[in-house]
């Protein structure tokens, strides 16, 4: 696993790199920031293998950052200016990405890391290899919160449910409510389907937190009640019917009716 951070004063560029990292199984996002001075503190205190850094930033540019930590971590420069490429390679950077760049180009840069740290091949080559053992699935996601450049680490095991709030969503754990600028649909695409289920247009629940079903409501952690929407009733019924037992013969149909599946 490669621990990495992203430093870019342009929020949209920062968001794109965070998405690329989250989509890459062998990359672990330690931090993402628009402040290069904050990045200095992170590199001094955290275990980091790879830094994605913009070149033109206020107070400290990306090459200044390289000069401070070139013997500690690897750098990939990300910039909209081609003319810094030669100078960057003189600093010994791993690669130089000119914005906008694709995910395939991003992967090619990452695969220049030491071989034992990566788990995918260069996408430009076709080589027969012995299959690697399955990668352990991450048990968390990073979500962007309302503070500029700040991402919150959310552990799957802590989540009880998620709720749509107009153009954003809230994530509820036993201890806190995390407000993110992602929509519920954005979260649904990223969450493991064997642990989370959308049961209403406004709610995603953690299936591990289900403690009961009453009428057309799911009870979470013995306290929270979430309604099952008509649109999602059939899918929810199929997911739980193997764990529901009645004396009646057609238990699946009965469950479906109990949670509102016979409604229009």
N, C-alpha and C positions, 0 to 999 in steps of 0.2 A: 504494500500500500504506500502510495506517495502522498505525503502531507504537503499541501500547497496553500498559498495565499494569493490574493489578487489585489493589486494597487492601481487604481485608475481614477482620476478626478472627474471623469465623464461617467455619469450614472448609468446611461444606457449601455456603454461598453462594459462596465462592471457587471451589470445584470446578465449580459450575454455570456461572459466568461463563467459566471457562477452557474448558469444553466448547462454550459458545456461540461464543466467539472462534475456537476451532479449527475450528468448522463454517462459518465465514464466510470466503470466499476472499480478500477484500481486507483482512482484519485480520491483523496479525502480533503475536503475544504476545511481548513483551520480557521480562516478569517477572510473577510473581504472589506476593503475600506477605500474611501476616496481621499484619505489623508496620509501622505507618505511618512509624516512624522509618527503617526500611529503604527505604521508598518515597521518602523525602526524598533519600536518597543516590542512588537510581536516577535520579530526576528531575534531579539535579545533574550526573550523569555520563553519562547515556545520551540518545540521540535518541528522544524520545517525543512522540506527537501527541495521544493521548487517554488519559485516566485514568478508570477505573471505581472509585469510592471510596465506601465505607460512611460514614455520618455519625458514628454513635456508636462510637468506638474508644478504647482506653486510651491515655493520654499525649498523643495528638493526634487530634482528631476530623477528619472529612472536610472541613469548612468551613475549618478552620485550614490544611489542605493547599491548598485552593483559594486562600486569601488569599496564600499564599507563591508560588504558581506560575500564577496566573490569566492573566498576560500571556505565558506561555510555552507552555502546553498547554490543551486543552479538557478539561472535566470532565463526566462523567455521574454523578450521585449515585445510590447504591443503598441503600435503607434500608427498614426495616419501619414507619417512622413518617411518616404523611402530613403532620403538622403542621410539618415543616421545609421544605416545598416552597416557600412564599413567600420565606422567607429565602434559600433556595438560589438562586432565580432573581435575587434582588437581587445575588448574587455573580456573576451572569453565566454560570451553568452551562448546558451544552448541553441537558440534560434531567434528569428526576427520576423514577427508577424505584422503585415501591413493591413490596417483596417480598411474595409470590412473583410474578414476572413471566414472561411467555412469551417464546419466541424471537422471535415476531413483534413483540412490544413492544420487545424489545431491538434488533431491526433498525431499527425506526422511530426509535429514539434515535440509533443510529449514523449513519443517513442524514441527520441534521442537520449532519454534518460538511460542510466545503466540497465542492461537487459533484465537483471533479476528483479528490478523494481516494477516492470511493466508486464501486462498480461495479454496484450493484443499485438498483432503484427502490423507493420507498416501497411496502410491501406492501399498503397500504390504497388505492392508486390503480392504475388501469389506463390506461397511456399508451403509444401506439405510439412506439417509439424506433428509431434506427439501431442494429443490433447492435454491441456492443463487440467488439474483437478478443479472442481467447481469453486468459484470464489465465494467466500462467506458474504452473505447479504448484509448490507448496512442496516442498522436498527434505528436509523434516524434520518431526518431531512433538515436542511437549513431553509428557513423561510424569511423573506424580506419583511421587515416591520416598518412602521411609519417614520422612523428616524432615518435621515439620509445616510445611505451607505451601511446600515446596520442589519445584520442577519441573525436570527434567533435559532438555536439548535433545539429541535423538538424530538424527543425520544418516543418512538412508537408505543412503547409499553406504558407511557404516562398519559397518552391521549384517551379521553373518554368519548368525546364527540366533537364535531366541527359544524359550525352554523354559518349560513350565508347571511351577509349584512350588506344589502344593496350591491355595491361594486367591489366589495372585499369580503373576507371571511374571518371568523374568530375560531380559534382552536382552544378547547377547554380541557384542562387536566384537573386533577384533584386539587392542585395547589394554585393554579393561575389561569387567567384568560390571556391568550396571545392574539393580538390583532395583526393580521398580515394584509398586504395589498393584493394578494392572490385571490382569485375567485374560487368558489367551491369546485367548479369544473377543473380549474388548474390543479388543485390539490388531488382531486379524484384520479387524474392521469398519473400522478407521481406515487400514490400510495399503493402498497402491496395489496392485491385483491383478496388474499387469503386472511387478511387481518382487519380490513376495513370494508364497509359496504354503505352505499348510498341508499337510504330507505325513504327519502323525501326530497323534493326539489331544494329544500333548505337545510338538509341534514345529512352528514356522513357519520356513521357510528363505528366504534371499535367493537368488533364482534366478540373480542375477549372480555369486554366489560358487560355483556348482556347477562343479567341476573334473573330476568323473567319476561313474560309476554302477557299482557292483559288487554283483552279486546283488540283494538287496533293500535295499541301503544307498545313500544319496547321499553323495558325498564333497564337502566344502566346503573351499575354500582348500587343497586337497591333503592336509589333515590331519584335519579333523573328519568323523566318520562319523555320519550320521543315518538311522535306519531308516524305511522307507516303510510306513505302516500299511495293513492290508488295506482299511479303509474308504476310504482316499484313493488307493489304487493306480491305479484306473481313471482318475481325473481327472489324476493325475500323468502317466500314460502318454499320454493325449491331448495334454497340454501339450508333451511332448518328442518325440513320434513323428515329427514332421517333420524332426527333426535326427538321427534314428537311422538308420543304414544297415547292412543285412545283405545277404548274397547270396541268402538265402531270400526267397521272394515275399512272405509275410505277415509283414512285419517288426513291425507293430504288435502282433500277437498274441504274437509271440516276446518282445518287450519286456515286455508285460503279464505273461507267465508268469515271466520272469526276476525281476521285482520283486515277485512274490508275488500277482499278480492272480488266479491260479486257486485261491487258498485260500478257504476259507469266511469 
